[in-house]
Amino acid sequence: MGCCGSSAPLEYPDAPENAAAAEAAAQQKFDAGGPVQLSGVDVVIRGGTVPGRKGPWLPFVRMDTSRVPKEFYTQDHMYISHVQSGMFWVTDGGAITATAEDESSASVFHFEVGETQPGSKITDGDFVRVRDYQTGNYLTAQDDFNKLTMEPLRPTGKGNEQQEFELGKIARPARFRHNDIVFLESWLSCVVEADTGCAETPLLARRWKRGPPQQIMCRKKRLLEDKSTEVARQMQFQAFDLTGNAMVTRSEMGYFLQQIKEGTDGVSLDDVMAACDPEQVGGATRENFAAWADSGTMPEAFFNHGEALGNVAQRVRDCLEEEAALIEVLATLPSDLIEKTRATFVLLTGEDLVEKIVAKTSEQDGYIFSNYWQLAMKQLLVDPVDLWCQALQDAMDGLGTDEDTLTALVCTIPEEFRDSIHQRYKERKGQSLLAHIKSETSFNYQKVLLAQATTPALARAQALNGAMVGLGTDEGQLIRIVTACDRGERLEIMEVYERAYNKLLVEHIDSEISGDFKKTMHAIFTTEESEYDLDADCQALKEAMEGWGTDEEALIKLVCSKTKQQMRDIRQRFEETEGRKLVDWVESETSGYFQDALLGLIRSPIDALCYGVRDCIKGFGTDDTGLI
């Protein structure tokens, strides 16, 4: 993606033994404005200068960092920070808090996934263990009240589930990468957060909400260290030098301190300029900038973020003479940098970026062809929420509905934008998105889109209500929805149901069913998940079913009190000790809806989903709502 970069795929070779010599050669070529090669990877710099700017034309993407891939693998060392406060996790091997101001004082962690080997990929949805590199202890959530601690690794069946956290990413792709914002969900379906109301800022996992207080960011240690090279510092300096006068002025530094959150709280512009401009010549020279950056007074993330912000704005300004580069830059611009890029462009040029794009793309105007290129380029600079709203509105307004476009848009609404899109759409259109979809669609197609456009909790609450109101009760629908959720999702559904229908979900379900099935469904919502003894619980399950008759009360208590991780261990241990699958034994000892509910809880999530789909489509007719 550089100005003159090779199209060959990037590789990640190890740093050579003569890295110092390679970097010295890179320095000479950099000063000459020619192509640079560092550790076997091209750092392409176009020779000559851009009109109105001093120095070489830098690449849009710095290639010398490609020696270390951005993807995380098991046992990759990382720093973990609390996004809302900007503070990093630190531990002494027992207590763990979010109190470190930067990476230099933060603890180093790595993730482990099950029994996988070191170097295995980590993806969204994996159950990970968080290990402290220094002490070897693991992040532990004993319950949903006490502070999280670091403890030695626990064996299977002896509290191991308390050290497993489900990794949840905010956005695509599924691969876990450097600087990704994620959630860590405990065995009790509560999400890890930092208690910023307490002076010690301990880590807790008390709520099942996923929002800004629960967001954490993971930074790859090797990648941060690899960026602190001489060539990297020069490229960072060029990005901070917005006006191209070979100096980072006070106004430019002030802009970056204002725009970047990483490590800038309480930082004085006067102190920064005194450190990077000791001779008081009106700005930081390249040498002084590099010395200040290497001093460690600011976190490396500050320079990385500043480089991205400054380079994008400068690159857009430079490539207004190069159409292919213009397309490349805008098409790869992250949505969260759109507004900052536009602001930086104004600071750099005194002109509006959108107006310049329109002027550039107007060269393609003609009397016959429509200028879709201009429209596409303008849309790349629109706020993503506004863009989604406009696209959804365009798909439904006018004569007829563009079903293909509407389906693609509704079924891919990003979770982080969902609430904002609904709010903005009503402000723009004067009617809610759901009401507009309902007026333009019908039958099962309408059901699909309405379910996709709402939050998962509301969609499930509506399906549960539909299974109980009117004549008769759809017990199968109740079972499929309730058993597919974890504890946190059930609690959220209960909250949403009460707000939507002004009644308690548990009481409504109790009024519609009876017998052991009623006891099971009631226990699913009310039983507290707790620690367990793997061998003792397997024995108790066996005793509840063997011999004459079945102890339904014991079976309900044992099954309904387990998390998905605990049930996974129980299934494996039960088959090892008894030589028979737990699912098969429960199926032979129970019947009816009582059996279906228990099996839904015992089966693995994938198996439960497969059986649920089969139940929706087997026999005469199809359960459309359940399938959706």
C-alpha positions as CSV (number, residue, x, y, z in Angstrom):
1,M,0.0,0.0,0.0
2,G,3.0,2.3,-0.1
3,C,3.5,4.9,-2.9
4,C,5.7,2.6,-5.0
5,G,5.4,-0.6,-3.0
6,S,5.8,-4.1,-4.4
7,S,2.7,-6.1,-5.0
8,A,4.4,-9.2,-3.6
9,P,2.9,-10.6,-0.4
10,L,4.6,-9.4,2.8
11,E,6.5,-11.9,4.9
12,Y,7.7,-11.5,8.4
13,P,11.4,-12.6,8.6
14,D,13.3,-12.6,11.8
15,A,15.6,-9.7,12.5
16,P,19.1,-10.4,11.1
17,E,22.2,-10.5,13.2
18,N,23.5,-7.4,11.5
19,A,20.3,-5.4,12.2
20,A,22.4,-2.3,13.2
21,A,24.3,-2.3,9.9
22,A,21.0,-2.7,8.0
23,E,19.5,0.2,9.8
24,A,22.6,2.3,9.1
25,A,22.2,1.6,5.4
26,A,18.5,2.4,5.7
27,Q,19.4,5.8,7.3
28,Q,21.7,6.7,4.4
29,K,19.1,5.8,1.8
30,F,16.4,7.6,3.7
31,D,18.4,10.8,3.8
32,A,18.9,10.5,0.0
33,G,15.2,10.1,-0.6
34,G,15.6,6.7,-2.2
35,P,14.1,3.2,-1.6
36,V,15.0,1.8,1.8
37,Q,15.2,-1.9,2.8
38,L,15.2,-2.8,6.5
39,S,15.5,-6.3,7.8
40,G,14.6,-7.8,4.4
41,V,11.4,-5.7,4.0
42,D,11.1,-2.8,1.6
43,V,10.5,0.6,3.0
44,V,9.6,2.5,-0.2
45,I,10.1,6.2,-0.3
46,R,9.5,8.2,-3.5
47,G,12.4,10.3,-4.4
48,G,12.1,14.0,-4.8
49,T,9.7,16.3,-3.0
50,V,6.0,17.2,-3.1
51,P,5.4,20.8,-4.1
52,G,5.0,23.0,-1.0
53,R,6.7,20.4,1.3
54,K,10.2,19.7,2.3
55,G,11.8,16.2,2.5
56,P,10.9,12.9,0.9
57,W,7.4,11.7,0.1
58,L,6.7,9.1,2.8
59,P,4.7,5.9,2.3
60,F,1.1,5.8,3.4
61,V,1.8,2.5,5.4
62,R,5.2,2.2,7.1
63,M,6.6,-1.2,5.9
64,D,9.4,-1.6,8.4
65,T,6.9,-2.7,11.0
66,S,5.9,-5.7,8.9
67,R,8.5,-7.9,10.6
68,V,6.0,-8.5,13.4
69,P,2.5,-9.6,12.4
70,K,-0.4,-7.7,14.0
71,E,-2.4,-10.9,14.7
72,F,-2.2,-12.3,18.2
73,Y,-1.2,-15.9,18.8
74,T,-1.3,-17.9,22.0
75,Q,1.5,-16.8,24.4
76,D,2.2,-13.6,22.5
77,H,3.2,-11.0,25.1
78,M,0.8,-8.1,25.4
79,Y,-0.2,-5.0,27.5
80,I,-3.8,-4.7,28.4
81,S,-5.5,-1.3,29.1
82,H,-8.9,-0.1,30.2
83,V,-10.2,1.9,27.3
84,Q,-12.3,4.4,29.2
85,S,-9.7,5.4,31.7
86,G,-6.6,4.7,29.5
87,M,-4.9,2.9,32.4
88,F,-3.0,-0.4,32.0
89,W,-3.4,-3.6,34.0
90,V,-0.7,-4.2,36.6
91,T,-0.3,-7.1,39.0
92,D,2.0,-8.3,41.8
93,G,0.8,-11.9,41.2
94,G,-2.1,-11.6,43.6
95,A,-4.1,-8.4,43.3
96,I,-4.7,-6.9,39.8
97,T,-5.6,-3.3,39.1
98,A,-5.8,-0.8,36.2
99,T,-3.4,1.8,37.6
100,A,-0.3,1.8,35.3
101,E,-0.2,5.0,33.2
102,D,1.8,3.5,30.3
103,E,3.4,0.3,29.1
104,S,6.7,1.0,31.0
105,S,5.0,0.4,34.3
106,A,2.4,-2.1,33.1
107,S,2.5,-5.9,33.6
108,V,2.9,-8.2,30.6
109,F,0.3,-10.9,29.9
110,H,-0.5,-13.5,27.3
111,F,-3.5,-15.6,26.4
112,E,-3.8,-19.4,26.4
113,V,-6.6,-21.2,24.7
114,G,-7.5,-24.7,26.0
115,E,-4.9,-27.3,25.2
116,T,-3.7,-25.6,22.0
117,Q,0.1,-25.3,21.4
118,P,1.9,-21.9,21.7
119,G,1.6,-20.0,18.5
120,S,-2.0,-21.0,17.8
121,K,-4.4,-18.4,16.4
122,I,-6.8,-16.5,18.7
123,T,-10.2,-15.6,17.3
124,D,-13.5,-14.0,18.5
125,G,-15.4,-16.4,20.7
126,D,-12.4,-18.3,22.1
127,F,-12.3,-19.2,25.8
128,V,-8.9,-17.8,26.9
129,R,-6.9,-17.9,30.1
130,V,-5.0,-14.6,31.0
131,R,-1.6,-15.4,32.3
132,D,0.8,-13.0,34.0
133,Y,4.2,-13.4,32.4
134,Q,6.2,-12.5,35.5
135,T,4.6,-14.7,38.1
136,G,2.8,-17.3,36.0
137,N,-0.5,-16.8,37.8
138,Y,-3.8,-16.6,36.0
139,L,-6.7,-14.1,36.1
140,T,-9.4,-15.5,38.3
141,A,-13.1,-14.6,38.8
142,Q,-14.3,-16.5,41.9
143,D,-17.8,-15.0,41.7
144,D,-19.7,-12.0,40.5
145,F,-19.0,-9.9,43.6
146,N,-15.4,-10.0,44.8
147,K,-12.4,-8.4,43.0
148,L,-10.6,-10.4,40.4
149,T,-7.3,-11.9,41.5
150,M,-4.3,-13.7,40.0
151,E,-3.9,-17.3,41.2
152,P,-2.0,-20.5,40.2
153,L,-3.5,-22.6,37.4
154,R,-6.4,-24.7,38.6
155,P,-6.9,-28.2,37.4
156,T,-10.1,-29.4,35.5
157,G,-13.0,-29.7,37.9
158,K,-11.3,-27.7,40.7
159,G,-12.4,-24.3,39.7
160,N,-10.8,-24.2,36.2
161,E,-13.8,-22.5,34.8
162,Q,-13.1,-19.4,37.0
163,Q,-10.0,-18.8,35.0
164,E,-11.6,-19.1,31.5
165,F,-12.9,-15.9,29.9
166,E,-14.8,-15.7,26.6
167,L,-13.2,-13.3,24.2
168,G,-15.6,-11.0,22.4
169,K,-14.5,-8.6,19.7
170,I,-16.3,-5.3,19.0
171,A,-16.1,-5.6,15.2
172,R,-14.9,-7.8,12.3
173,P,-12.7,-9.5,11.4
174,A,-12.8,-12.5,13.8
175,R,-9.0,-12.7,14.1
176,F,-7.7,-11.1,17.3
177,R,-5.2,-8.3,16.4
178,H,-3.0,-5.7,17.9
179,N,-5.0,-2.7,19.2
180,D,-8.3,-4.6,19.0
181,I,-11.0,-3.5,21.5
182,V,-12.5,-6.6,23.2
183,F,-14.6,-7.8,26.1
184,L,-13.7,-10.6,28.5
185,E,-16.7,-12.5,29.8
186,S,-16.4,-14.6,33.0
187,W,-17.8,-18.0,33.6
188,L,-20.8,-16.3,35.3
189,S,-21.4,-14.3,32.0
190,C,-20.3,-11.1,33.7
191,V,-17.9,-8.8,31.8
192,V,-14.5,-7.7,33.2
193,E,-14.2,-4.0,33.9
194,A,-12.1,-1.6,36.0
195,D,-13.7,-0.1,39.1
196,T,-12.8,3.5,38.4
197,G,-14.8,4.7,41.5
198,C,-12.2,3.1,43.8
199,A,-8.8,4.6,44.4
200,E,-7.1,1.2,43.8
201,T,-9.0,0.7,40.5
202,P,-9.4,-3.1,41.0
203,L,-10.8,-5.4,38.2
204,L,-14.3,-6.7,38.7
205,A,-16.7,-8.9,36.8
206,R,-20.1,-8.1,38.3
207,R,-22.3,-7.0,35.4
208,W,-23.4,-8.7,32.2
209,K,-23.5,-5.5,30.3
210,R,-21.1,-4.8,27.3
211,G,-20.4,-1.1,27.0
212,P,-17.6,1.5,27.3
213,P,-16.8,0.6,30.9
214,Q,-16.1,-3.0,29.9
215,Q,-13.9,-2.3,26.9
216,I,-10.3,-3.3,27.0
217,M,-7.5,-2.9,24.4
218,C,-4.7,-5.3,23.9
219,R,-1.3,-4.2,22.5
220,K,1.3,-6.6,21.2
221,K,4.6,-6.0,23.0
222,R,6.8,-7.1,20.1
223,L,5.0,-4.8,17.7
224,L,5.4,-1.8,20.0
225,E,9.1,-2.5,20.5
226,D,9.7,-3.0,16.8
227,K,8.2,0.4,16.0
228,S,10.9,2.2,18.0
229,T,13.5,2.2,15.2
230,E,15.4,5.1,13.7
231,V,13.4,4.9,10.5
232,A,10.2,4.7,12.5
233,R,11.1,7.9,14.4
234,Q,11.8,9.7,11.2
235,M,8.5,8.7,9.7
236,Q,6.7,9.7,12.9
237,F,8.4,13.1,12.7
238,Q,7.3,13.5,9.1
239,A,3.7,12.7,10.1
240,F,3.8,15.2,13.0
241,D,5.3,17.9,10.7
242,L,1.9,18.8,9.1
243,T,3.1,21.9,7.3
244,G,6.2,20.3,5.9
245,N,8.7,22.9,7.2
246,A,11.1,20.3,8.7
247,M,10.0,21.2,12.2
248,V,7.1,20.2,14.6
249,T,5.8,23.6,15.7
250,R,4.0,24.4,18.9
251,S,0.6,24.6,17.2
252,E,1.1,21.2,15.5
253,M,2.1,19.5,18.8
254,G,-0.8,21.1,20.5
255,Y,-3.1,19.7,17.9
256,F,-1.9,16.1,18.4
257,L,-2.0,16.5,22.2
258,Q,-5.6,17.5,21.9
259,Q,-6.6,14.8,19.4
260,I,-4.8,11.8,21.0
261,K,-6.0,10.3,24.3
262,E,-3.2,7.8,24.9
263,G,-1.0,9.1,27.7
264,T,-1.9,12.8,27.3
265,D,-4.0,13.4,30.4
266,G,-2.4,16.0,32.5
267,V,0.4,16.6,30.0
268,S,1.3,20.3,29.5
269,L,2.1,21.6,26.1
270,D,4.7,23.9,27.6
271,D,6.5,20.9,29.2
272,V,6.4,19.0,25.9
273,M,7.8,21.9,23.9
274,A,10.5,22.5,26.5
275,A,11.6,18.8,26.2
276,C,11.5,18.5,22.4
277,D,12.6,22.1,21.6
278,P,15.4,22.8,24.1
279,E,17.1,25.4,21.9
280,Q,13.8,27.3,21.6
281,V,14.1,27.6,17.8
282,G,10.4,27.6,17.3
283,G,9.8,23.9,17.0
284,A,11.2,20.4,17.3
285,T,13.8,19.4,14.8
286,R,14.0,15.8,13.6
287,E,16.9,15.0,16.0
288,N,15.2,16.6,19.0
289,F,11.9,15.0,18.2
290,A,13.5,11.5,18.1
291,A,15.4,12.1,21.4
292,W,12.2,13.3,23.1
293,A,10.3,10.2,21.8
294,D,13.0,7.8,22.9
295,S,13.1,9.4,26.4
296,G,9.9,7.5,27.3
297,T,8.0,10.5,28.7
298,M,5.1,9.7,26.3
299,P,3.8,6.2,25.6
300,E,4.7,4.6,22.3
301,A,0.9,4.5,21.5
302,F,0.9,8.3,21.3
303,F,3.4,8.3,18.5
304,N,1.8,5.4,16.6
305,H,-1.6,7.1,16.8
306,G,-0.1,10.5,15.8
307,E,1.7,8.9,12.8
308,A,-1.5,7.4,11.5
309,L,-3.5,10.6,12.0
310,G,-0.9,12.9,10.4
311,N,0.1,10.6,7.6
312,V,-3.5,10.1,6.4
313,A,-4.2,13.8,6.2
314,Q,-0.9,14.5,4.4
315,R,-1.3,11.6,2.1
316,V,-4.7,12.7,1.1
317,R,-3.3,16.2,0.3
318,D,-0.4,14.8,-1.7
319,C,-2.4,12.3,-3.6
320,L,-5.0,14.8,-5.0
321,E,-2.8,14.7,-8.0
322,E,-2.8,10.9,-8.2
323,E,-6.3,9.3,-8.6
324,A,-5.3,5.7,-7.7
325,A,-3.6,6.8,-4.5
326,L,-6.7,8.9,-3.6
327,I,-8.9,5.9,-4.0
328,E,-6.5,3.8,-1.9
329,V,-6.4,6.2,1.0
330,L,-10.1,6.9,1.3
331,A,-11.1,3.3,0.8
332,T,-8.8,2.1,3.6
333,L,-9.6,5.0,6.1
334,P,-11.0,3.5,9.3
335,S,-14.4,5.0,10.2
336,D,-13.2,6.3,13.6
337,L,-10.6,8.4,11.9
338,I,-12.9,10.2,9.3
339,E,-13.7,13.2,11.4
340,K,-10.1,13.6,12.7
341,T,-8.7,13.3,9.2
342,R,-11.0,16.0,7.9
343,A,-10.0,18.3,10.8
344,T,-6.3,17.6,10.3
345,F,-6.7,18.4,6.5
346,V,-8.1,21.8,7.4
347,L,-5.2,22.4,9.7
348,L,-2.7,21.4,7.1
349,T,-4.2,23.1,4.1
350,G,-6.8,25.6,5.2
351,E,-9.3,23.9,2.9
352,D,-12.2,21.5,3.2
353,L,-11.4,17.9,2.2
354,V,-14.8,17.1,0.8
355,E,-14.8,20.2,-1.4
356,K,-11.4,19.3,-2.7
357,I,-12.6,15.7,-3.4
358,V,-15.6,17.1,-5.3
359,A,-13.3,19.4,-7.3
360,K,-11.0,16.6,-8.2
361,T,-13.7,14.1,-9.1
362,S,-15.6,16.7,-11.1
363,E,-13.0,16.3,-13.8
364,Q,-14.9,13.1,-14.8
365,D,-18.2,14.9,-15.4
366,G,-19.8,14.5,-18.8
367,Y,-23.2,15.0,-20.5
368,I,-23.9,11.3,-20.9
369,F,-22.5,9.4,-17.9
370,S,-23.3,10.0,-14.3
371,N,-20.4,10.7,-12.0
372,Y,-20.7,7.7,-9.6
373,W,-17.0,8.0,-8.8
374,Q,-17.6,11.4,-7.2
375,L,-20.5,10.0,-5.3
376,A,-18.5,7.1,-4.0
377,M,-15.6,9.2,-3.0
378,K,-17.8,11.7,-1.1
379,Q,-19.5,8.8,0.7
380,L,-16.2,7.5,2.0
381,L,-15.9,10.7,4.1
382,V,-19.4,10.6,5.5
383,D,-20.0,9.7,9.2
384,P,-20.6,5.9,9.2
385,V,-23.9,6.2,11.1
386,D,-25.2,8.8,8.6
387,L,-24.1,6.6,5.7
388,W,-26.0,3.6,7.1
389,C,-29.1,5.7,7.6
390,Q,-28.9,7.2,4.1
391,A,-28.4,3.8,2.5
392,L,-31.3,2.2,4.4
393,Q,-33.5,5.1,3.4
394,D,-32.5,5.0,-0.2
395,A,-33.3,1.3,-0.3
396,M,-36.9,1.9,0.8
397,D,-37.9,5.4,-0.5
398,G,-39.5,6.0,-3.8
399,L,-41.3,3.6,-6.1
400,G,-40.7,0.0,-4.9
401,T,-38.1,-1.4,-2.5
402,D,-34.6,-2.5,-3.3
403,E,-34.9,-5.8,-1.5
404,D,-31.4,-7.0,-2.3
405,T,-29.7,-3.8,-0.9
406,L,-32.1,-3.7,2.1
407,T,-31.3,-7.3,3.0
408,A,-27.6,-6.7,2.8
409,L,-27.7,-3.6,4.9
410,V,-30.1,-4.8,7.7
411,C,-28.3,-8.1,8.1
412,T,-24.9,-6.5,8.5
413,I,-25.6,-3.6,10.8
414,P,-22.6,-3.3,13.1
415,E,-23.5,-4.0,16.7
416,E,-21.6,-0.9,17.9
417,F,-23.7,1.3,15.6
418,R,-27.1,-0.3,16.1
419,D,-28.5,2.1,18.7
420,S,-27.0,5.2,17.0
421,I,-28.5,4.1,13.7
422,H,-32.0,3.7,15.1
423,Q,-31.8,7.1,16.8
424,R,-30.3,9.0,13.8
425,Y,-32.8,7.3,11.4
426,K,-35.8,8.6,13.4
427,E,-34.3,12.1,13.5
428,R,-33.7,12.1,9.7
429,K,-36.8,10.3,8.5
430,G,-39.4,11.3,11.1
431,Q,-40.3,7.6,11.6
432,S,-38.4,4.7,13.2
433,L,-36.4,2.3,11.1
434,L,-38.5,-0.6,12.3
435,A,-41.7,1.2,11.3
436,H,-40.3,2.0,7.8
437,I,-39.2,-1.6,7.3
438,K,-42.6,-2.9,8.4
439,S,-44.3,-0.6,5.9
440,E,-42.2,-1.7,3.0
441,T,-42.1,-5.5,3.6
442,S,-44.4,-8.4,4.4
443,F,-44.7,-12.0,5.5
444,N,-41.6,-14.0,6.6
445,Y,-39.2,-11.5,4.8
446,Q,-40.5,-8.8,7.1
447,K,-40.0,-11.1,10.1
448,V,-36.4,-11.7,9.2
449,L,-35.6,-8.0,8.7
450,L,-37.3,-6.9,11.9
451,A,-35.5,-9.5,13.9
452,Q,-32.1,-8.5,12.4
453,A,-32.7,-4.8,12.9
454,T,-33.5,-5.1,16.6
455,T,-31.2,-6.1,19.4
456,P,-30.8,-9.8,20.0
457,A,-32.3,-9.4,23.5
458,L,-35.5,-7.7,22.2
459,A,-35.8,-10.1,19.3
460,R,-35.7,-13.0,21.7
461,A,-38.1,-11.3,24.2
462,Q,-40.6,-10.8,21.3
463,A,-40.3,-14.4,20.2
464,L,-40.8,-15.6,23.8
465,N,-43.9,-13.5,24.2
466,G,-45.2,-14.7,20.8
467,A,-44.8,-18.3,22.0
468,M,-47.1,-17.7,25.1
469,V,-49.8,-15.2,24.1
470,G,-53.0,-16.3,22.3
471,L,-54.3,-19.8,22.2
472,G,-51.9,-22.4,23.5
473,T,-48.2,-22.3,24.2
474,D,-45.3,-23.1,21.9
475,E,-43.2,-25.1,24.4
476,G,-40.6,-25.9,21.8
477,Q,-40.0,-22.3,21.1
478,L,-39.5,-21.5,24.8
479,I,-37.0,-24.3,25.1
480,R,-34.9,-23.4,22.0
481,I,-34.6,-19.7,23.0
482,V,-34.0,-20.1,26.7
483,T,-31.5,-23.0,26.5
484,A,-29.5,-21.3,23.7
485,C,-28.6,-18.3,26.0
486,D,-26.1,-18.0,28.7
487,R,-26.8,-16.5,32.1
488,G,-25.9,-12.9,31.1
489,E,-28.2,-13.1,28.0
490,R,-31.1,-14.5,30.0
491,L,-30.8,-11.6,32.5
492,E,-30.8,-9.1,29.7
493,I,-33.8,-10.7,28.1
494,M,-35.6,-10.6,31.5
495,E,-35.0,-6.8,31.7
496,V,-36.0,-6.1,28.2
497,Y,-39.2,-8.3,28.5
498,E,-40.3,-6.4,31.6
499,R,-39.9,-3.1,29.9
500,A,-41.6,-4.2,26.7
501,Y,-44.6,-6.1,28.2
502,N,-44.8,-4.7,31.8
503,K,-44.7,-8.2,33.3
504,L,-42.0,-10.5,34.7
505,L,-40.8,-13.1,32.2
506,V,-40.4,-15.9,34.8
507,E,-44.0,-15.3,36.1
508,H,-45.4,-15.4,32.6
509,I,-43.6,-18.7,31.8
510,D,-44.7,-20.2,35.1
511,S,-48.3,-19.4,34.2
512,E,-48.2,-21.2,30.9
513,I,-46.6,-24.5,31.7
514,S,-46.6,-27.1,34.5
515,G,-44.9,-30.1,36.1
516,D,-41.2,-30.9,35.9
517,F,-40.9,-28.8,32.8
518,K,-42.1,-25.8,34.7
519,K,-39.6,-26.5,37.5
520,T,-36.8,-26.8,35.0
521,M,-37.6,-23.5,33.2
522,H,-38.0,-21.7,36.5
523,A,-34.6,-23.1,37.7
524,I,-32.9,-22.0,34.4
525,F,-33.8,-18.3,35.2
526,T,-33.4,-18.4,39.0
527,T,-30.7,-20.9,40.0
528,E,-27.4,-19.2,40.8
529,E,-24.4,-20.7,39.0
530,S,-21.6,-21.6,41.5
531,E,-18.4,-23.6,42.0
532,Y,-18.7,-27.3,41.5
533,D,-16.8,-30.5,42.2
534,L,-16.5,-32.3,38.8
535,D,-16.2,-35.8,40.1
536,A,-18.8,-35.4,42.8
537,D,-21.3,-33.9,40.4
538,C,-20.8,-36.6,37.9
539,Q,-21.4,-39.2,40.6
540,A,-24.5,-37.3,41.7
541,L,-25.9,-37.3,38.2
542,K,-25.4,-41.0,38.0
543,E,-27.2,-41.6,41.3
544,A,-30.1,-39.4,40.3
545,M,-30.8,-41.7,37.3
546,E,-29.7,-45.2,38.1
547,G,-31.9,-47.8,39.8
548,W,-35.7,-47.6,40.1
549,G,-37.1,-44.2,39.1
550,T,-35.4,-40.9,38.5
551,D,-34.7,-38.1,41.0
552,E,-36.0,-35.3,38.9
553,E,-35.4,-32.6,41.6
554,A,-31.7,-33.5,41.9
555,L,-31.4,-33.7,38.1
556,I,-32.9,-30.2,37.6
557,K,-30.6,-28.8,40.3
558,L,-27.5,-30.3,39.0
559,V,-28.1,-29.5,35.3
560,C,-29.6,-26.0,35.6
561,S,-26.8,-24.7,37.9
562,K,-24.0,-25.3,35.4
563,T,-22.3,-22.9,33.0
564,K,-21.5,-23.9,29.5
565,Q,-17.9,-24.4,30.4
566,Q,-18.8,-26.6,33.5
567,M,-21.2,-28.7,31.4
568,R,-18.5,-29.2,28.8
569,D,-16.2,-30.7,31.5
570,I,-19.0,-32.8,33.0
571,R,-19.9,-34.3,29.6
572,Q,-16.3,-35.3,29.0
573,R,-15.7,-36.7,32.6
574,F,-19.0,-38.5,32.7
575,E,-18.3,-40.4,29.5
576,E,-14.8,-41.2,30.8
577,T,-16.0,-42.6,34.1
578,E,-19.3,-44.2,33.1
579,G,-18.5,-45.3,29.5
580,R,-21.8,-43.8,28.4
581,K,-22.7,-40.3,27.2
582,L,-24.6,-38.2,29.6
583,V,-27.0,-37.0,26.9
584,D,-28.0,-40.7,26.1
585,W,-28.6,-41.5,29.8
586,V,-30.8,-38.4,30.4
587,E,-32.7,-39.2,27.2
588,S,-33.4,-42.7,28.4
589,E,-34.6,-41.6,31.9
590,T,-36.8,-38.6,31.0
591,S,-39.5,-37.6,28.4
592,G,-41.5,-34.8,26.9
593,Y,-40.7,-31.2,27.2
594,F,-38.9,-31.9,30.5
595,Q,-36.4,-34.0,28.5
596,D,-36.1,-31.5,25.7
597,A,-35.2,-28.7,28.2
598,L,-32.6,-30.8,30.0
599,L,-31.0,-32.0,26.7
600,G,-30.8,-28.4,25.5
601,L,-28.8,-27.4,28.5
602,I,-26.5,-30.5,28.4
603,R,-25.6,-30.5,24.7
604,S,-22.8,-28.3,23.4
605,P,-23.9,-25.0,21.9
606,I,-23.2,-26.2,18.4
607,D,-25.2,-29.4,18.9
608,A,-28.0,-27.6,20.6
609,L,-28.2,-25.2,17.6
610,C,-28.3,-28.1,15.1
611,Y,-31.1,-29.8,17.0
612,G,-33.0,-26.5,17.2
613,V,-32.8,-26.0,13.5
614,R,-33.9,-29.5,12.8
615,D,-36.9,-29.2,15.2
616,C,-38.0,-26.0,13.3
617,I,-38.1,-27.6,9.9
618,K,-39.1,-31.3,10.6
619,G,-42.6,-32.5,10.1
620,F,-45.5,-30.7,8.5
621,G,-44.9,-27.0,8.1
622,T,-42.0,-24.9,9.3
623,D,-41.6,-22.8,12.5
624,D,-40.5,-19.6,10.8
625,T,-40.1,-17.5,13.9
626,G,-38.0,-20.2,15.6
627,L,-35.8,-20.6,12.5
628,I,-35.3,-16.9,12.2
